[in-house]
Amino acid sequence: MGAGENVLIAGFVVQGTTPRLVLVRALAPSLKAMGVDKPAANASLRLYRGSDQIAENSGWQSAPWKTQIPASLVPASNQESVITMILDPGIYTAHASSSDQGVGLLEVYDLSGLPGYVW
C-alpha cells in the first residue's frame, strides 16, 4: 500500500433494491501480529460511488461512526481505518493508502443481517 499508483483498491456491488449497512475496513499495522512481513505503517480509507468520494477515514477512533463498529471488527491498531454507512444499491470502490510502501488488507462486510444489530 502506498499512494498514487500503489493504492489498494477493492470494488464491490450492493445488489437488490434495498439499502444495506456496510462496513469497510483497511488494516495494516495489526497484520504484523498475524505473521505478515512489512505491513504498512497506517491505512487511510476512501469510499467512492462512481467518481464521487462519499466518505473517508484516517484512523477509526476519529470516525463519527466508531460506536457502530461491532466489537469483533474493531481494528487492533489506531492507525487503521473503518467506514460504516448505509449504502444504496450500486457499484462502489474502496481505496486504501499509506504513507509508506507496506502490505495492507481491505475488507467489506454487509452488517445488515447481523442479529441484534439495529440501524
DSSP file (Angstrom, degrees, kcal/mol; ACC not computed):
  #  RESIDUE AA STRUCTURE BP1 BP2  ACC     N-H-->O    O-->H-N    N-H-->O    O-->H-N    TCO  KAPPA ALPHA  PHI   PSI    X-CA   Y-CA   Z-CA
    1    1 A M              0   0    0      0, 0.0   101,-1.2     0, 0.0     6,-0.2   0.000 360.0 360.0 360.0 140.9    0.0    0.0    0.0
    2    2 A G        -     0   0    0      4,-1.9    96,-1.3    94,-0.3     2,-0.3  -0.580 360.0 -67.9-158.4-134.6    1.3    3.5   -0.7
    3    3 A A  S >  S+     0   0    0     -2,-0.2     3,-2.1    94,-0.2     2,-0.3  -0.821  90.8   8.3-130.6 171.7    0.0    6.5   -2.7
    4    4 A G  G >  S+     0   0    0      1,-0.3     3,-0.9    -2,-0.3    -2,-0.1  -0.397 137.2   5.2  61.4-118.9   -0.6    7.2   -6.3
    5    5 A E  G 3  S+     0   0    0     -2,-0.3    -1,-0.3     1,-0.2     0, 0.0   0.613 128.0  65.5 -72.1 -12.3   -0.1    4.0   -8.3
    6    6 A N  G <   +     0   0    0     -3,-2.1    -4,-1.9    92,-0.1     2,-0.3   0.061  69.3 127.0-102.8  24.7    0.3    2.0   -5.2
    7    7 A V    <   -     0   0    0     -3,-0.9     2,-0.5    -6,-0.2    90,-0.2  -0.648  60.2-127.6 -81.8 136.7   -3.2    2.4   -3.7
    8    8 A L  E     -A   96   0A   0     88,-2.3    88,-3.0    -2,-0.3     2,-0.4  -0.756  31.1-169.4 -84.0 125.4   -5.0   -0.8   -2.8
    9    9 A I  E     -A   95   0A   0     -2,-0.5     2,-0.4    86,-0.2    86,-0.2  -0.970  12.2-176.0-125.1 130.6   -8.5   -0.8   -4.5
   10   10 A A  E     -A   94   0A   0     84,-2.4    84,-2.9    -2,-0.4     2,-0.3  -0.992  10.6-156.4-123.2 130.1  -11.4   -3.1   -3.8
   11   11 A G  E     +A   93   0A   0     -2,-0.4     2,-0.3    82,-0.2    82,-0.2  -0.815  17.5 169.8-103.0 146.5  -14.6   -2.9   -5.8
   12   12 A F  E     -A   92   0A   0     80,-2.4    80,-2.9    -2,-0.3     2,-0.4  -0.984  23.1-136.2-151.5 160.4  -18.0   -4.2   -4.6
   13   13 A V  E     -A   91   0A   0     -2,-0.3     2,-0.8    78,-0.2    78,-0.2  -0.966   5.6-148.7-122.6 132.4  -21.6   -4.2   -5.5
   14   14 A V  E     -A   90   0A   0     76,-2.8    76,-1.6    -2,-0.4     2,-0.1  -0.901  33.8-160.2 -94.6 110.2  -24.6   -3.6   -3.3
   15   15 A Q        +     0   0    0     -2,-0.8     3,-0.3    74,-0.2     2,-0.1  -0.376  40.6  29.4 -91.4 167.4  -27.3   -5.7   -5.0
   16   16 A G  S    S-     0   0    0      1,-0.2    -2,-0.1    -2,-0.1     0, 0.0  -0.461  94.0 -72.4  90.4-158.3  -31.0   -5.6   -4.9
   17   17 A T  S    S+     0   0    0     -2,-0.1    -1,-0.2     2,-0.1    -2,-0.0   0.377 101.0  85.0-119.4  -1.8  -33.4   -2.7   -4.3
   18   18 A T  S    S-     0   0    0     -3,-0.3    69,-0.1    70,-0.1     0, 0.0  -0.867  79.5-115.6-108.6 134.5  -32.8   -2.2   -0.5
   19   19 A P        -     0   0    0      0, 0.0     2,-0.3     0, 0.0    69,-0.2  -0.301  33.1-148.0 -60.6 152.7  -30.0   -0.2    1.0
   20   20 A R  E     -D   87   0B   0     67,-2.5    67,-3.2    65,-0.1     2,-0.7  -0.936  15.6-121.1-126.3 146.8  -27.5   -2.2    3.1
   21   21 A L  E     -D   86   0B   0     -2,-0.3    90,-2.9    65,-0.2    91,-0.9  -0.806  42.5-174.2 -85.7 116.8  -25.5   -1.3    6.2
   22   22 A V  E     -DE  85 110B   0     63,-2.6    63,-2.3    -2,-0.7     2,-0.5  -0.901  19.4-160.0-121.0 141.5  -21.9   -1.8    5.0
   23   23 A L  E     -DE  84 109B   0     86,-2.7    86,-3.1    -2,-0.4     2,-0.4  -0.987   6.8-168.8-119.0 127.6  -18.6   -1.7    6.9
   24   24 A V  E     -DE  83 108B   0     59,-3.0    59,-2.6    -2,-0.5     2,-0.4  -0.967   9.1-170.5-115.8 132.3  -15.3   -1.2    5.0
   25   25 A R  E     -DE  82 107B   0     82,-2.6    82,-2.6    -2,-0.4     2,-0.6  -0.980  14.3-162.0-130.6 133.2  -12.1   -1.8    6.9
   26   26 A A  E     -DE  81 106B   0     55,-2.7    55,-1.6    -2,-0.4     2,-0.3  -0.962  17.5-174.3-114.7 115.8   -8.5   -1.1    6.0
   27   27 A L  E     + E   0 105B   0     78,-2.9    78,-2.4    -2,-0.6    13,-0.1  -0.814  23.8 133.8-109.4 148.6   -5.9   -2.9    8.1
   28   28 A A    >   +     0   0    0     -2,-0.3     3,-2.1    76,-0.2     4,-0.4   0.171  67.1  43.9-152.1 -74.8   -2.1   -2.6    8.0
   29   29 A P  G >  S+     0   0    0      0, 0.0     3,-1.4     0, 0.0     4,-0.3   0.852 110.3  57.3 -55.5 -36.8   -0.1   -2.3   11.2
   30   30 A S  G >  S+     0   0    0      1,-0.3     3,-0.7     2,-0.2     4,-0.4   0.635  87.7  78.3 -70.8 -11.2   -2.0   -5.1   13.0
   31   31 A L  G X >S+     0   0    0     -3,-2.1     5,-2.1     1,-0.2     3,-1.2   0.762  79.0  70.9 -67.4 -23.5   -1.1   -7.5   10.2
   32   32 A K  G X 5S+     0   0    0     -3,-1.4     3,-1.8    -4,-0.4    -1,-0.2   0.890  92.4  56.2 -59.5 -39.2    2.3   -7.9   11.7
   33   33 A A  G < 5S+     0   0    0     -3,-0.7    -1,-0.3    -4,-0.3    -2,-0.2   0.674 103.8  56.0 -66.8 -16.2    0.8   -9.9   14.7
   34   34 A M  G < 5S-     0   0    0     -3,-1.2    -1,-0.3    -4,-0.4    -2,-0.2   0.248 127.9 -96.9 -99.1  10.7   -0.6  -12.3   12.0
   35   35 A G  T < 5S+     0   0    0     -3,-1.8     2,-0.5     1,-0.3    -3,-0.2   0.582  73.5 147.7  89.6  10.2    2.8  -13.0   10.6
   36   36 A V      < -     0   0    0     -5,-2.1    -1,-0.3    -6,-0.1     2,-0.3  -0.691  42.7-134.1 -83.3 125.6    2.7  -10.5    7.7
   37   37 A D  S    S+     0   0    0     -2,-0.5    66,-0.2     1,-0.2    -1,-0.0  -0.572  78.3   2.7 -77.3 139.9    6.1   -9.1    6.8
   38   38 A K  S    S-     0   0    0     -2,-0.3    65,-2.3     1,-0.1    -1,-0.2   0.893  77.8-170.8  55.7  53.6    6.4   -5.4    6.2
   39   39 A P  B     -f  103   0C   0      0, 0.0    65,-0.2     0, 0.0    -1,-0.1  -0.397  34.0 -93.3 -67.9 153.0    2.9   -4.2    6.9
   40   40 A A        -     0   0    0     63,-2.8    -9,-0.2   -13,-0.1     3,-0.1  -0.253  28.4-122.9 -62.4 155.2    2.1   -0.6    6.1
   41   41 A A  S    S-     0   0    0      1,-0.1     2,-0.3   -13,-0.1    -1,-0.1   0.780  87.5  -4.5 -72.4 -28.1    2.6    2.0    8.9
   42   42 A N        -     0   0    0    -15,-0.1     2,-0.3    58,-0.1    58,-0.2  -0.937  62.2-135.0-155.2 172.7   -1.0    3.2    8.6
   43   43 A A        -     0   0    0     36,-2.5     2,-0.3    -2,-0.3    16,-0.2  -0.846  15.1-171.9-144.5 104.0   -4.1    2.7    6.5
   44   44 A S  E     -B   97   0A   0     53,-3.0    53,-2.1    -2,-0.3     2,-0.4  -0.698  15.3-153.1 -91.8 149.7   -6.2    5.6    5.3
   45   45 A L  E     -BC  96  57A   0     12,-3.2    12,-2.6    -2,-0.3     2,-0.4  -0.973  16.5-178.4-132.9 136.6   -9.5    4.8    3.6
   46   46 A R  E     -BC  95  56A   0     49,-2.1    49,-3.0    -2,-0.4     2,-0.4  -0.994  13.1-153.0-131.0 140.8  -11.7    6.5    1.0
   47   47 A L  E     -BC  94  55A   0      8,-2.8     7,-3.1    -2,-0.4     8,-1.3  -0.956  14.6-171.8-117.9 131.6  -15.1    5.2   -0.3
   48   48 A Y  E     -BC  93  53A   0     45,-3.0    45,-2.0    -2,-0.4     2,-0.5  -0.921  23.0-160.9-123.7 145.4  -16.4    6.1   -3.8
   49   49 A R  E >  S-BC  92  52A   0      3,-2.5     3,-1.8    -2,-0.4     2,-0.3  -0.967  83.0 -42.2-117.5 110.3  -19.6    5.6   -5.7
   50   50 A G  T 3  S-     0   0    0     41,-0.6    43,-0.1    -2,-0.5    40,-0.0  -0.554 123.9 -28.4  64.5-131.1  -18.5    6.0   -9.3
   51   51 A S  T 3  S+     0   0    0     -2,-0.3     2,-0.6    -3,-0.1    -1,-0.2   0.421 117.6 101.7 -94.6   1.2  -16.1    9.0   -9.3
   52   52 A D  E <   -C   49   0A   0     -3,-1.8    -3,-2.5     2,-0.0     2,-0.5  -0.761  68.3-139.3 -91.3 121.6  -17.8   10.6   -6.3
   53   53 A Q  E     +C   48   0A   0     -2,-0.6    -5,-0.3    -5,-0.2     3,-0.1  -0.672  24.7 175.4 -75.9 126.6  -16.0   10.3   -2.9
   54   54 A I  E     +     0   0A   0     -7,-3.1     2,-0.3    -2,-0.5    -6,-0.2   0.575  59.2   2.3-111.4 -13.4  -18.7    9.6   -0.3
   55   55 A A  E     -C   47   0A   0     -8,-1.3    -8,-2.8    28,-0.0    -1,-0.3  -0.980  55.0-172.5-165.1 158.4  -16.6    9.0    2.8
   56   56 A E  E     -C   46   0A   0     -2,-0.3     2,-0.3   -10,-0.2   -10,-0.2  -0.986   0.7-175.8-153.4 157.0  -13.1    8.9    4.2
   57   57 A N  E     -C   45   0A   0    -12,-2.6   -12,-3.2    -2,-0.3     3,-0.1  -0.965  13.7-176.0-155.4 137.9  -11.3    7.9    7.4
   58   58 A S  S    S+     0   0    0      1,-0.4   -14,-0.1    -2,-0.3    23,-0.1  -0.415  83.8   9.6-129.6  55.9   -7.7    8.1    8.5
   59   59 A G  S >  S-     0   0    0    -16,-0.2     3,-2.1    23,-0.1    -1,-0.4   0.149  71.6-131.4 132.3 107.7   -7.9    6.4   11.9
   60   60 A W  G >  S+     0   0    0     20,-3.0     3,-1.3     1,-0.3    21,-0.1   0.745 101.8  63.8 -58.2 -28.9  -11.0    4.5   13.1
   61   61 A Q  G 3  S+     0   0    0     17,-0.3    -1,-0.3     1,-0.3     5,-0.1   0.698 101.3  52.0 -72.0 -16.4  -11.1    6.2   16.5
   62   62 A S  G <  S+     0   0    0     -3,-2.1    -1,-0.3     4,-0.0    -2,-0.2   0.448  86.2 111.0 -93.9  -0.9  -11.7    9.6   14.9
   63   63 A A    X   -     0   0    0     -3,-1.3     3,-1.6    -4,-0.3     4,-0.2  -0.509  69.3-137.1 -77.6 139.2  -14.7    8.4   12.8
   64   64 A P  T 3  S+     0   0    0      0, 0.0     3,-0.3     0, 0.0    -1,-0.1   0.717 106.3  53.3 -65.1 -18.7  -18.2    9.6   13.7
   65   65 A W  T >  S+     0   0    0      1,-0.2     3,-2.3    17,-0.2     4,-0.3   0.208  70.7 115.2 -99.2  14.4  -19.4    6.0   13.3
   66   66 A K  G X  S+     0   0    0     -3,-1.6     3,-1.0     1,-0.3    -1,-0.2   0.786  72.7  57.9 -59.6 -27.6  -16.9    4.4   15.6
   67   67 A T  G 3  S+     0   0    0     -3,-0.3    -1,-0.3     1,-0.2    -2,-0.1   0.622  99.1  61.5 -76.5 -11.0  -19.7    3.3   18.0
   68   68 A Q  G <  S+     0   0    0     -3,-2.3    -1,-0.2     2,-0.1    -2,-0.2   0.431  77.3 106.3 -92.1  -0.3  -21.3    1.4   15.1
   69   69 A I  S <  S-     0   0    0     -3,-1.0     5,-0.1    -4,-0.3    15,-0.0  -0.699  76.4-122.1 -83.0 120.1  -18.4   -0.9   14.7
   70   70 A P    >>  -     0   0    0      0, 0.0     3,-2.4     0, 0.0     4,-0.5  -0.312  23.6-115.8 -58.0 144.0  -19.2   -4.4   16.0
   71   71 A A  G >4 S+     0   0    0      1,-0.3     3,-0.9     2,-0.2    -2,-0.0   0.829 114.8  58.1 -52.1 -36.5  -16.7   -5.5   18.7
   72   72 A S  G 34 S+     0   0    0      1,-0.2    -1,-0.3     3,-0.0    -3,-0.0   0.629 109.8  44.4 -71.9 -12.1  -15.4   -8.3   16.5
   73   73 A L  G <4 S+     0   0    0     -3,-2.4    -1,-0.2     2,-0.1    -2,-0.2   0.342  77.6 122.3-114.4   4.7  -14.4   -5.9   13.7
   74   74 A V    <<  -     0   0    0     -3,-0.9   -49,-0.0    -4,-0.5    -8,-0.0  -0.544  69.7-114.3 -67.3 125.4  -12.8   -3.1   15.8
   75   75 A P        -     0   0    0      0, 0.0    -1,-0.1     0, 0.0    -2,-0.1  -0.250  10.3-135.4 -62.0 149.9   -9.2   -2.7   14.4
   76   76 A A  S    S+     0   0    0     -3,-0.0     2,-0.4     3,-0.0    -2,-0.1   0.680  87.7  56.5 -78.4 -18.7   -6.4   -3.6   16.7
   77   77 A S  S >  S-     0   0    0      1,-0.1     3,-1.3     4,-0.0   -17,-0.3  -0.918  72.1-141.3-119.0 141.6   -4.4   -0.5   15.7
   78   78 A N  T 3  S+     0   0    0     -2,-0.4   -17,-0.3     1,-0.3    -1,-0.1   0.643 101.7  69.3 -68.7 -13.9   -5.4    3.1   15.9
   79   79 A Q  T 3  S+     0   0    0    -20,-0.1   -36,-2.5   -19,-0.1     2,-0.3   0.277  85.7  87.1 -88.5  10.4   -3.6    3.6   12.6
   80   80 A E    <   -     0   0    0     -3,-1.3   -20,-3.0   -38,-0.2     2,-0.3  -0.748  69.6-135.0-110.4 159.9   -6.2    1.5   10.7
   81   81 A S  E     -D   26   0B   0    -55,-1.6   -55,-2.7    -2,-0.3     2,-0.3  -0.839  16.2-173.3-124.7 151.8   -9.5    2.9    9.3
   82   82 A V  E     -D   25   0B   0     -2,-0.3     2,-0.4   -57,-0.2   -57,-0.2  -0.999   6.0-167.6-140.6 140.0  -13.2    2.0    9.1
   83   83 A I  E     -D   24   0B   0    -59,-2.6   -59,-3.0    -2,-0.3     2,-0.5  -0.998   9.5-178.6-124.2 127.0  -16.1    3.4    7.3
   84   84 A T  E     +D   23   0B   0     -2,-0.4     2,-0.3   -61,-0.2   -61,-0.2  -0.989  21.9 134.8-125.2 122.3  -19.6    2.3    8.3
   85   85 A M  E     -D   22   0B   0    -63,-2.3   -63,-2.6    -2,-0.5     2,-0.5  -0.994  56.8 -97.3-161.1 161.2  -22.6    3.6    6.4
   86   86 A I  E     -D   21   0B   0     -2,-0.3     2,-0.4   -65,-0.2   -65,-0.2  -0.737  43.9-162.7 -83.2 124.0  -25.9    2.7    4.7
   87   87 A L  E     -D   20   0B   0    -67,-3.2   -67,-2.5    -2,-0.5     3,-0.1  -0.914  13.1-133.4-115.3 134.9  -25.3    2.3    1.0
   88   88 A D        -     0   0    0     -2,-0.4   -74,-0.2   -69,-0.2   -70,-0.1  -0.396  49.8 -75.8 -72.2 158.7  -27.9    2.3   -1.8
   89   89 A P  S    S+     0   0    0      0, 0.0     2,-0.3     0, 0.0   -74,-0.2  -0.310  89.1  88.4 -54.9 138.4  -27.7   -0.4   -4.4
   90   90 A G  E    S-A   14   0A   0    -76,-1.6   -76,-2.8    -3,-0.1     2,-0.4  -0.962  77.3 -56.5 158.4-173.7  -24.9    0.3   -6.8
   91   91 A I  E     +A   13   0A   0     -2,-0.3   -41,-0.6   -78,-0.2     2,-0.3  -0.848  50.5 177.3-104.3 132.6  -21.2   -0.1   -7.6
   92   92 A Y  E     -AB  12  49A   0    -80,-2.9   -80,-2.4    -2,-0.4     2,-0.4  -0.903  17.0-156.3-131.9 156.9  -18.6    1.1   -5.1
   93   93 A T  E     -AB  11  48A   0    -45,-2.0   -45,-3.0    -2,-0.3     2,-0.4  -0.997   6.5-154.0-132.6 142.5  -14.8    1.2   -4.7
   94   94 A A  E     -AB  10  47A   0    -84,-2.9   -84,-2.4    -2,-0.4     2,-0.5  -0.953  10.3-160.5-112.1 132.9  -12.8    1.4   -1.5
   95   95 A H  E     -AB   9  46A   0    -49,-3.0   -49,-2.1    -2,-0.4     2,-0.4  -0.964   5.2-170.1-118.6 122.3   -9.3    2.9   -1.8
   96   96 A A  E     +AB   8  45A   0    -88,-3.0   -88,-2.3    -2,-0.5   -94,-0.3  -0.923  11.7 170.9-111.6 136.8   -6.7    2.2    1.0
   97   97 A S  E     - B   0  44A   0    -53,-2.1   -53,-3.0    -2,-0.4     2,-0.3  -0.928  12.7-162.6-140.3 164.9   -3.4    4.1    1.1
   98   98 A S        -     0   0    0    -96,-1.3   -55,-0.1    -2,-0.3   -92,-0.1  -0.939  34.8-114.5-143.5 162.8   -0.5    4.5    3.4
   99   99 A S  S    S+     0   0    0     -2,-0.3     2,-0.2     2,-0.0   -96,-0.1   0.586 101.8  36.5 -75.2  -9.4    2.4    6.9    3.9
  100  100 A D  S    S-     0   0    0    -58,-0.2     2,-0.9   -98,-0.1    -2,-0.2  -0.721  94.5 -95.8-132.3-177.0    4.8    4.0    3.1
  101  101 A Q  S    S+     0   0    0     -2,-0.2   -99,-0.2   -99,-0.1     2,-0.2  -0.573  71.8 130.1-102.6  66.1    5.0    1.0    0.7
  102  102 A G        -     0   0    0   -101,-1.2     2,-0.3    -2,-0.9   -64,-0.1  -0.541  61.8 -82.1-112.9-178.6    3.8   -1.7    3.1
  103  103 A V  B     +f   39   0C   0    -65,-2.3   -63,-2.8   -66,-0.2     2,-0.3  -0.601  48.5 174.2 -83.9 140.9    1.3   -4.5    3.0
  104  104 A G        -     0   0    0     -2,-0.3     2,-0.4   -65,-0.2   -76,-0.2  -0.902  21.5-140.5-140.6 170.7   -2.4   -3.8    3.7
  105  105 A L  E     -E   27   0B   0    -78,-2.4   -78,-2.9    -2,-0.3     2,-0.4  -0.999   6.9-159.7-137.7 132.0   -5.7   -5.5    3.7
  106  106 A L  E     -E   26   0B   0     -2,-0.4     2,-0.3   -80,-0.2   -80,-0.2  -0.946  14.8-177.1-111.4 132.5   -9.1   -4.2    2.6
  107  107 A E  E     -E   25   0B   0    -82,-2.6   -82,-2.6    -2,-0.4     2,-0.4  -0.970  12.4-161.6-131.3 146.2  -12.3   -5.9    3.8
  108  108 A V  E     -E   24   0B   0     -2,-0.3     2,-0.4   -84,-0.2   -84,-0.2  -0.996  11.9-175.0-128.7 128.5  -16.0   -5.3    3.1
  109  109 A Y  E     -E   23   0B   0    -86,-3.1   -86,-2.7    -2,-0.4     2,-0.8  -0.966  23.4-141.0-125.0 138.6  -18.8   -6.5    5.3
  110  110 A D  E     +E   22   0B   0     -2,-0.4     3,-0.4   -88,-0.2   -88,-0.2  -0.888  21.9 177.7 -92.4 109.8  -22.6   -6.5    5.0
  111  111 A L    >   +     0   0    0    -90,-2.9     3,-1.8    -2,-0.8   -89,-0.2   0.491  53.6  98.5 -91.1  -4.3  -23.8   -5.8    8.5
  112  112 A S  T 3  S+     0   0    0    -91,-0.9    -1,-0.2     1,-0.3     7,-0.1   0.811  85.7  43.0 -56.6 -35.3  -27.5   -5.6    7.6
  113  113 A G  T 3  S+     0   0    0     -3,-0.4    -1,-0.3   -92,-0.1    -2,-0.1   0.358  78.9 127.3 -96.7   6.2  -28.2   -9.2    8.7
  114  114 A L    X   -     0   0    0     -3,-1.8     3,-1.8     1,-0.1     2,-0.1  -0.448  67.6-112.2 -66.5 129.4  -26.3   -9.3   11.9
  115  115 A P  T 3  S+     0   0    0      0, 0.0    -1,-0.1     0, 0.0     3,-0.1  -0.388  98.6   8.8 -61.1 133.0  -28.6  -10.4   14.8
  116  116 A G  T 3  S+     0   0    0      1,-0.2     2,-0.8    -2,-0.1    -2,-0.1   0.469  93.7 126.7  77.8   2.1  -29.3   -7.7   17.3
  117  117 A Y    <   -     0   0    0     -3,-1.8     2,-0.4    -6,-0.1    -1,-0.2  -0.831  42.4-165.4 -96.8 109.7  -27.6   -5.0   15.1
  118  118 A V              0   0    0     -2,-0.8    -6,-0.0     1,-0.1     0, 0.0  -0.771 360.0 360.0 -99.2 135.9  -30.1   -2.2   14.7
  119  119 A W              0   0    0     -2,-0.4    -1,-0.1    -7,-0.1   -33,-0.1   0.339 360.0 360.0-140.4 360.0  -29.7    0.5   12.1
